[in-house]
Amino acid sequence: MQTTSEVIDLNGLKRAIEEEMKSLKTLTDEIDKALRATRVAEKIENARRQQNDPKWLRELSAQYTQEVCARTLEVAQSFQPLEG
């Protein structure tokens, strides 16, 4: 059977461990938040770098032009004069 002082020591140890776990949880949350912010910043930087790439801009322009032309032709066919 445990003595009163052993029970008190165990309860104190349990509280200390719980407090340490809370502290570690707080630190973990802060690290996760910092990592998310870093990832977002990296994605923004990569997007800006890509947008400044002349080759990417030419490809985007060509793709846009092709899509606009295709849609324009598609719409134009919808408005063909009725034969009567």
Order of alpha helices (4+ residues) and beta strands (2+ residues): alpha-alpha
